Amino acid sequence: MTLRLFLLRHGQTALSRANMFCGGRLDPPLTPDGEHMATAFAESYAHTPWEAIYASPLQRALRTAAPLARITGLTVHTREGLTEIDYGRWDGKSVAEVDTEYH
C-alpha cells in the first residue's frame, strides 16, 4: 500500500500578501483571494480518495481545510504540532523591517 500525503499551506492572508512574518501567535483571517484558493483546491482535488484531513488549530488553516472537508464529508482534525513556528519579535513585521532592525 502506498501512502500519499498532501501538504497544503493556508490560503492568502493580508500578512502573507504583504510578505510579513506571521507565526503561530498571530492568526489573521483569509483574504477573499485566500478563501478562493481554499475552494479552488477543494474543487480540484474533490475526487482524490481522502482518508483524513489534518490542520493546525489556527483559523487560517481551518478555513483553508473547510471547503475540502465539506466536499468530502470528512472532519478536519486539529493538531497543535502543525501550528506555524513562533517568529517572536519578527511577527507582524515585513522582511524589510526585520532586515533593518535585526540585520
Z-matrix of the N, CA and C atoms (Angstrom, degrees):
N
C 1 1.443
C 2 1.534 1 109.63
N 3 1.299 2 115.81 1 137.76
C 4 1.456 3 122.00 2 179.57
C 5 1.527 4 109.47 3 -104.95
N 6 1.311 5 116.02 4 134.09
C 7 1.458 6 121.55 5 176.01
C 8 1.516 7 108.63 6 -97.99
N 9 1.324 8 116.17 7 125.15
C 10 1.465 9 121.10 8 174.61
C 11 1.510 10 107.41 9 -107.23
N 12 1.293 11 115.77 10 126.58
C 13 1.456 12 122.09 11 -177.97
C 14 1.524 13 108.40 12 -118.91
N 15 1.312 14 116.49 13 125.94
C 16 1.456 15 121.86 14 177.73
C 17 1.521 16 107.67 15 -106.76
N 18 1.318 17 117.44 16 125.49
C 19 1.455 18 122.56 17 175.77
C 20 1.521 19 107.55 18 -110.05
N 21 1.303 20 115.84 19 120.14
C 22 1.455 21 121.30 20 -175.88
C 23 1.518 22 109.28 21 -126.28
N 24 1.293 23 116.94 22 125.61
C 25 1.461 24 120.78 23 175.64
C 26 1.523 25 108.12 24 -79.07
N 27 1.314 26 116.67 25 153.54
C 28 1.462 27 120.98 26 -179.22
C 29 1.528 28 110.70 27 -59.38
N 30 1.316 29 114.64 28 159.93
C 31 1.450 30 120.75 29 176.66
C 32 1.528 31 111.65 30 -67.76
N 33 1.303 32 114.67 31 173.79
C 34 1.466 33 121.28 32 -175.49
C 35 1.532 34 112.41 33 -61.19
N 36 1.335 35 115.29 34 138.11
C 37 1.466 36 122.62 35 169.56
C 38 1.529 37 106.82 36 -118.43
N 39 1.306 38 116.92 37 169.54
C 40 1.469 39 119.63 38 177.32
C 41 1.530 40 110.58 39 -60.75
N 42 1.326 41 116.85 40 -35.76
C 43 1.465 42 119.39 41 -179.94
C 44 1.527 43 111.82 42 -72.27
N 45 1.329 44 117.57 43 -40.90
C 46 1.467 45 118.02 44 177.91
C 47 1.524 46 110.61 45 -67.35
N 48 1.322 47 116.51 46 -35.20
C 49 1.473 48 120.91 47 177.60
C 50 1.529 49 110.52 48 -62.86
N 51 1.333 50 116.95 49 -35.74
C 52 1.460 51 122.09 50 -179.11
C 53 1.529 52 112.40 51 -88.46
N 54 1.349 53 116.99 52 6.22
C 55 1.465 54 122.40 53 179.61
C 56 1.533 55 111.27 54 57.90
N 57 1.340 56 114.37 55 47.29
C 58 1.459 57 120.88 56 -179.95
C 59 1.529 58 109.09 57 -109.08
N 60 1.321 59 116.08 58 152.52
C 61 1.453 60 121.07 59 176.93
C 62 1.524 61 109.25 60 -71.01
N 63 1.318 62 115.95 61 134.18
C 64 1.463 63 121.26 62 -176.99
C 65 1.517 64 108.20 63 -147.73
N 66 1.309 65 115.56 64 92.65
C 67 1.454 66 120.37 65 -179.30
C 68 1.512 67 112.78 66 -90.90
N 69 1.314 68 115.27 67 -160.10
C 70 1.450 69 121.82 68 -174.29
C 71 1.517 70 115.47 69 -69.52
N 72 1.325 71 118.31 70 -17.63
C 73 1.474 72 120.10 71 179.33
C 74 1.517 73 112.61 72 -80.08
N 75 1.316 74 117.45 73 -23.34
C 76 1.463 75 122.08 74 178.58
C 77 1.523 76 108.57 75 -102.11
N 78 1.304 77 116.63 76 145.88
C 79 1.469 78 118.91 77 179.73
C 80 1.525 79 110.70 78 -143.61
N 81 1.339 80 116.62 79 68.08
C 82 1.466 81 118.72 80 179.00
C 83 1.529 82 110.36 81 -68.55
N 84 1.311 83 117.09 82 150.74
C 85 1.463 84 120.16 83 178.25
C 86 1.526 85 111.32 84 -72.12
N 87 1.312 86 115.08 85 163.68
C 88 1.461 87 119.65 86 173.64
C 89 1.525 88 109.27 87 -68.69
N 90 1.310 89 115.47 88 145.94
C 91 1.457 90 120.19 89 171.42
C 92 1.527 91 107.46 90 -76.41
N 93 1.332 92 118.35 91 169.31
C 94 1.468 93 119.10 92 173.32
C 95 1.535 94 111.55 93 -55.24
N 96 1.338 95 117.14 94 -38.27
C 97 1.471 96 119.58 95 176.04
C 98 1.524 97 110.86 96 -63.90
N 99 1.330 98 117.08 97 -38.17
C 100 1.459 99 121.06 98 177.69
C 101 1.521 100 111.91 99 -63.70
N 102 1.320 101 116.68 100 -40.71
C 103 1.471 102 121.04 101 175.66
C 104 1.526 103 110.07 102 -62.57
N 105 1.331 104 116.06 103 -41.39
C 106 1.465 105 120.57 104 178.28
C 107 1.531 106 110.50 105 -63.49
N 108 1.328 107 116.91 106 -41.39
C 109 1.473 108 120.57 107 177.87
C 110 1.529 109 110.80 108 -58.09
N 111 1.325 110 116.25 109 -45.01
C 112 1.463 111 120.94 110 -179.12
C 113 1.526 112 111.05 111 -63.24
N 114 1.317 113 116.25 112 -43.49
C 115 1.463 114 120.70 113 179.18
C 116 1.524 115 111.06 114 -66.36
N 117 1.327 116 116.55 115 -42.34
C 118 1.474 117 120.12 116 179.85
C 119 1.526 118 110.87 117 -62.32
N 120 1.340 119 117.48 118 -41.13
C 121 1.457 120 119.57 119 177.46
C 122 1.527 121 110.08 120 -61.99
N 123 1.321 122 116.62 121 -48.20
C 124 1.462 123 120.82 122 -178.63
C 125 1.525 124 111.55 123 -58.51
N 126 1.318 125 116.80 124 -43.64
C 127 1.465 126 120.22 125 179.82
C 128 1.525 127 111.51 126 -67.52
N 129 1.316 128 116.96 127 -38.18
C 130 1.469 129 120.50 128 -179.37
C 131 1.518 130 112.52 129 -69.35
N 132 1.324 131 117.28 130 -31.35
C 133 1.462 132 121.67 131 -176.00
C 134 1.529 133 112.66 132 -111.61
N 135 1.306 134 117.29 133 18.24
C 136 1.464 135 121.78 134 -177.84
C 137 1.527 136 112.78 135 -60.25
N 138 1.309 137 117.52 136 -31.83
C 139 1.470 138 120.38 137 -176.23
C 140 1.521 139 113.05 138 -94.74
N 141 1.320 140 117.09 139 4.78
C 142 1.462 141 121.06 140 173.70
C 143 1.525 142 107.18 141 -72.56
N 144 1.323 143 118.26 142 137.04
C 145 1.466 144 119.61 143 179.73
C 146 1.535 145 111.85 144 -75.67
N 147 1.315 146 116.79 145 92.92
C 148 1.463 147 122.62 146 -177.87
C 149 1.518 148 110.58 147 -82.49
N 150 1.325 149 115.87 148 139.36
C 151 1.468 150 122.07 149 174.87
C 152 1.522 151 110.51 150 -100.22
N 153 1.330 152 116.90 151 -36.62
C 154 1.460 153 121.62 152 -177.08
C 155 1.525 154 109.41 153 -161.55
N 156 1.323 155 114.94 154 159.57
C 157 1.461 156 121.96 155 175.80
C 158 1.533 157 106.85 156 -128.63
N 159 1.325 158 115.84 157 127.30
C 160 1.461 159 121.70 158 178.97
C 161 1.529 160 108.83 159 -121.98
N 162 1.316 161 115.82 160 145.76
C 163 1.469 162 120.95 161 178.29
C 164 1.519 163 108.96 162 -151.31
N 165 1.306 164 115.01 163 160.09
C 166 1.461 165 119.24 164 172.03
C 167 1.532 166 107.46 165 -70.07
N 168 1.331 167 118.29 166 164.15
C 169 1.458 168 119.94 167 178.88
C 170 1.532 169 114.47 168 -77.98
N 171 1.329 170 117.31 169 0.44
C 172 1.460 171 119.88 170 177.72
C 173 1.525 172 109.96 171 -69.12
N 174 1.325 173 116.22 172 141.59
C 175 1.462 174 120.73 173 -176.85
C 176 1.517 175 112.74 174 -59.82
N 177 1.328 176 117.44 175 -35.13
C 178 1.466 177 118.78 176 -179.72
C 179 1.522 178 111.14 177 -64.44
N 180 1.324 179 117.42 178 -34.09
C 181 1.464 180 121.14 179 177.61
C 182 1.530 181 110.47 180 -75.03
N 183 1.316 182 116.69 181 -43.06
C 184 1.463 183 120.41 182 -179.88
C 185 1.522 184 111.29 183 -64.64
N 186 1.330 185 117.28 184 -40.10
C 187 1.468 186 120.62 185 178.19
C 188 1.536 187 111.39 186 -67.24
N 189 1.324 188 116.42 187 -30.06
C 190 1.461 189 120.18 188 177.39
C 191 1.525 190 110.42 189 -72.10
N 192 1.318 191 116.59 190 -37.41
C 193 1.471 192 121.34 191 -178.77
C 194 1.527 193 112.89 192 -78.88
N 195 1.320 194 117.55 193 -23.75
C 196 1.466 195 121.68 194 -172.98
C 197 1.528 196 115.27 195 -56.76
N 198 1.344 197 120.38 196 -45.11
C 199 1.463 198 118.48 197 -179.79
C 200 1.531 199 112.93 198 -62.51
N 201 1.320 200 117.55 199 -38.32
C 202 1.466 201 120.07 200 178.08
C 203 1.526 202 110.00 201 -66.57
N 204 1.316 203 116.87 202 -40.10
C 205 1.464 204 120.20 203 178.07
C 206 1.534 205 110.56 204 -62.13
N 207 1.330 206 116.90 205 -42.39
C 208 1.473 207 120.38 206 178.50
C 209 1.523 208 111.42 207 -61.65
N 210 1.330 209 115.68 208 -46.14
C 211 1.464 210 119.99 209 -176.51
C 212 1.527 211 111.71 210 -67.09
N 213 1.313 212 116.90 211 -38.89
C 214 1.472 213 120.88 212 -175.88
C 215 1.525 214 113.51 213 -90.48
N 216 1.334 215 117.29 214 -15.88
C 217 1.452 216 120.43 215 -176.66
C 218 1.517 217 113.48 216 77.80
N 219 1.336 218 116.82 217 12.42
C 220 1.460 219 121.15 218 179.86
C 221 1.526 220 110.62 219 -91.91
N 222 1.309 221 115.63 220 159.68
C 223 1.454 222 123.04 221 175.53
C 224 1.523 223 108.51 222 -93.06
N 225 1.324 224 117.05 223 142.19
C 226 1.463 225 120.93 224 174.67
C 227 1.527 226 107.24 225 -84.69
N 228 1.322 227 116.83 226 122.12
C 229 1.459 228 122.96 227 177.57
C 230 1.524 229 107.88 228 -94.78
N 231 1.337 230 116.47 229 126.24
C 232 1.466 231 119.18 230 -179.99
C 233 1.517 232 110.25 231 -91.63
N 234 1.321 233 114.37 232 144.02
C 235 1.464 234 122.56 233 177.62
C 236 1.525 235 108.50 234 -137.45
N 237 1.323 236 116.27 235 120.45
C 238 1.470 237 121.44 236 178.04
C 239 1.526 238 111.29 237 -55.55
N 240 1.308 239 117.26 238 -36.13
C 241 1.462 240 121.91 239 -177.45
C 242 1.521 241 114.19 240 -63.75
N 243 1.313 242 117.64 241 -12.58
C 244 1.465 243 121.42 242 177.57
C 245 1.525 244 112.62 243 -92.24
N 246 1.328 245 116.78 244 -2.62
C 247 1.465 246 120.78 245 179.47
C 248 1.521 247 110.09 246 -66.63
N 249 1.318 248 115.78 247 141.80
C 250 1.468 249 120.21 248 179.76
C 251 1.526 250 110.44 249 -61.08
N 252 1.316 251 115.52 250 157.12
C 253 1.457 252 120.05 251 179.76
C 254 1.523 253 110.25 252 -64.43
N 255 1.298 254 116.16 253 162.96
C 256 1.461 255 122.57 254 177.40
C 257 1.526 256 107.09 255 -92.11
N 258 1.304 257 117.19 256 119.54
C 259 1.464 258 121.09 257 179.74
C 260 1.523 259 112.83 258 -85.64
N 261 1.318 260 116.99 259 0.33
C 262 1.463 261 120.26 260 178.31
C 263 1.513 262 111.85 261 59.49
N 264 1.324 263 116.43 262 -128.75
C 265 1.470 264 121.53 263 -176.98
C 266 1.527 265 112.90 264 -66.02
N 267 1.309 266 116.83 265 -14.98
C 268 1.463 267 119.63 266 179.04
C 269 1.532 268 111.89 267 -78.67
N 270 1.326 269 118.19 268 -21.74
C 271 1.463 270 120.67 269 -177.36
C 272 1.523 271 111.14 270 -53.34
N 273 1.330 272 115.67 271 131.27
C 274 1.454 273 122.20 272 178.04
C 275 1.512 274 114.75 273 81.05
N 276 1.328 275 117.29 274 2.49
C 277 1.470 276 120.96 275 179.95
C 278 1.527 277 109.77 276 -105.67
N 279 1.311 278 114.63 277 151.78
C 280 1.468 279 120.15 278 176.93
C 281 1.525 280 109.64 279 -77.99
N 282 1.298 281 115.42 280 165.45
C 283 1.461 282 121.03 281 176.51
C 284 1.527 283 109.41 282 -60.19
N 285 1.322 284 117.37 283 -40.46
C 286 1.470 285 121.23 284 179.78
C 287 1.527 286 111.01 285 -64.21
N 288 1.338 287 117.09 286 -42.01
C 289 1.468 288 120.01 287 178.82
C 290 1.528 289 111.02 288 -63.04
N 291 1.314 290 116.53 289 -44.24
C 292 1.463 291 120.46 290 179.55
C 293 1.517 292 110.07 291 -62.88
N 294 1.321 293 116.62 292 -41.47
C 295 1.454 294 120.74 293 178.99
C 296 1.535 295 110.90 294 -61.51
N 297 1.326 296 116.07 295 -42.14
C 298 1.459 297 120.90 296 -179.93
C 299 1.531 298 112.08 297 -69.13
N 300 1.316 299 117.41 298 -45.94
C 301 1.454 300 122.53 299 -173.87
C 302 1.524 301 113.99 300 -80.55
N 303 1.322 302 117.86 301 -29.57
C 304 1.459 303 120.09 302 -172.25
C 305 1.529 304 114.35 303 -125.33
N 306 1.306 305 117.64 304 13.22
C 307 1.452 306 120.79 305 -175.26
C 308 1.511 307 112.50 306 -58.00
